[in-house]
Amino acid sequence: MSDQPNAPLDLDAIKARVQAATPGPWRWRGNTEARHLRLQTPHRGGLTVMDFKRWGMQGARPRFARDYVMHPADEMVEYEVAAWSEHIYRKDVVGIDHPDAQFIAAARTDVPALVAEVERLTAELVEMTDLRDRAIAKQDELRAERWPAHFGTPHASIGDAVGHAMAHNARLAAAVRNAQDGPQRPA
């Protein structure tokens, strides 16, 4: 995942995040009366991807499933400064070491990048289709200009063109015979 807004699309990294995350689709479920919300899959009995547990008097701590058991995200954090000791002076979190958490965090970058790529490819497809259509029209125009009218309509295949040329040659040969021998009278 890149922090740059216009970073190039890294499809390999996006595909790796997709493969590592819990299979989707995902949906929010819960009950506001019970004050419980969770992100879960519709299959496997509604496997919980993420939920929240009370943390102190006013906070909520996200939890993620590992081996079908919910684990607090703060047990999977990545620190800005190595937290090798309980007495470390800083515990600034820069990430959560869980595929679903990384997938969620990357979605804000991945989705706009994918949308931009789809838009770019769509515009390119429209441009290529227009170029193809103009090339076909020009080809038809040139074919009509260069094809003698007495050959009939131009044909796409060589076989058709050869057939027309042979029929034309037969008509010319008959015309030459008529000119040499005189018109043939029915008997």
C-alpha angles and dihedrals in degrees: 000000000000126000089209113100095217100033116145116269111265102200093175092058092045092049090049090053091048092050094047096047125085108277114262169251097097127195137181115248134169145101124268092204090057089040094230128131128175140172109230146162120251091226133063089043093304101307108211112236097180137356138163134247127194112267114190122321099313108014137085124209118213117230129200131202119251116175089347092303123108114239126189113254091226087069089059101044127134112219127218088224118035108267099203093144137047086231096058111136096224130045099174109158119221099172148348118247097225126103094229092049091049091047091052093047092048095047092081089060100031098051097052090045091051092046090050090050092049090050091048092049092046091052090047090050091051090049093047091047090051091049091049092049091049091048091051091048091049091047090052090048093051092044090053091049096049100039112090112240092230089063089065123229118349115258130213098222128066090224091059091047092050090048091052091046091051092049089049091050090051090052090049092049090051090050091051092050090049090051092050100040101029124243115320114242121212112251 
